Amino acid sequence: MNQYSFQLLRPWLTLLAVIWLLTSFGLGWLVNSLLFLFGLLLLAPVVFFFGFRWWLQTNLVTDQCPVCSYELTGLNNSQLQCPNCGERLIVQNRQIQRFTPDGTIDVTAVEVQAQVLED
């Protein structure tokens, strides 16, 4: 037998050795493993879908902008900007609030009638 014919026979001998090892140990573990992986592939998308829906229901907040009363939706504990008035907002405790940095003082302007003083 020359070197070339042995190289042609090598893959077949390897396949035969693998089949012999599998049959000597039994194929039950292989079938069970494949069934487990198949079941996992079928269940994973369903579990992911319902998990994602639950996460959205607990974290999605729909409220009105405190400045212009435009209804908008945001994720809990995140910042967003009102598309109507451009105000920076933050979603906390399932409510949409104005985002004001530390040191900011809100002032409400009140119109006062001017009085003319006479001498």
Buried (B, 14 or more C-beta within 10 A) or exposed (E): EEEEEEEEEEEEEEEEEEEEEEEEEEEEEEEEEEEEEEEEEEEEEEEEEEEEEEEEEEBEBEBEBEEEEEEBEBEEEEEBBBEEEEBEBBBBEEEBEBBEEEEEEEEEEEEEEEEEEEE
